[in-house]
């Protein structure tokens, strides 16, 4: 599991967009967004997708990932 800090996630719609950015990508197993902490918890198979790929996909939706 990887924990990402996702800046700009302020509402349920933002959380849904983070999930939408990742859902359906090969290797993504589970996504949970914790709004008050601005965190995305992503469980994935590193042999199918990398942390950089995950970060890029979230950033392509307009969010900054730290």
C-alpha positions as CSV (number, residue, x, y, z in Angstrom):
1,X,0.0,0.0,0.0
2,X,1.2,3.5,-0.8
3,X,0.0,6.7,0.9
4,X,-0.1,9.8,-1.3
5,X,-0.7,13.3,-0.1
6,X,-3.0,14.8,-2.7
7,X,-3.3,18.6,-2.5
8,X,-6.6,20.1,-3.6
9,X,-8.8,17.3,-2.4
10,X,-11.4,19.3,-0.5
11,X,-14.8,17.6,-1.2
12,X,-16.5,14.3,-2.1
13,X,-16.4,15.2,-5.8
14,X,-12.6,15.7,-5.6
15,X,-12.2,12.3,-3.8
16,X,-14.4,10.7,-6.5
17,X,-12.1,12.2,-9.2
18,X,-9.0,10.7,-7.5
19,X,-10.7,7.3,-7.5
20,X,-11.8,7.8,-11.1
21,X,-8.2,8.6,-12.1
22,X,-7.1,5.2,-10.8
23,X,-10.0,2.9,-11.0
24,X,-9.8,0.4,-13.8
25,X,-6.0,0.7,-14.2
26,X,-4.3,-2.7,-14.3
27,X,-2.6,-3.4,-11.0
28,X,-4.8,-1.1,-8.8
29,X,-6.5,-3.2,-6.2
30,X,-8.0,-0.7,-3.7
31,X,-8.3,3.1,-3.4
32,X,-9.4,5.0,-0.3
33,X,-9.4,8.8,0.0
34,X,-9.3,10.4,3.4
35,X,-10.5,14.0,2.9
36,X,-9.5,15.6,6.2
37,X,-6.0,14.4,5.8
38,X,-5.8,14.9,2.0
39,X,-4.5,11.4,1.7
40,X,-5.1,8.7,-0.9
41,X,-4.3,5.1,0.2
42,X,-3.6,3.0,-2.8
43,X,-3.1,-0.8,-2.7
44,X,-1.5,-2.0,-6.0
45,X,0.6,-4.7,-7.6
46,X,4.0,-3.1,-8.3
47,X,4.7,-5.6,-11.0
48,X,1.8,-4.1,-13.0
49,X,1.9,-0.4,-12.1
50,X,4.5,1.9,-10.4
51,X,4.1,4.6,-7.9
52,X,5.1,7.1,-10.5
53,X,2.4,5.8,-12.9
54,X,-0.2,6.3,-10.1
55,X,1.1,9.8,-9.3
56,X,1.0,10.8,-12.9
57,X,-2.6,9.5,-13.3
58,X,-3.8,11.6,-10.3
59,X,-1.8,14.6,-11.5
60,X,-3.4,14.3,-14.9
61,X,-6.8,15.0,-13.2
62,X,-5.4,18.3,-11.9
63,X,-4.2,17.4,-8.5
64,X,-0.7,17.9,-7.0
65,X,0.7,14.8,-5.4
66,X,3.5,15.0,-2.8
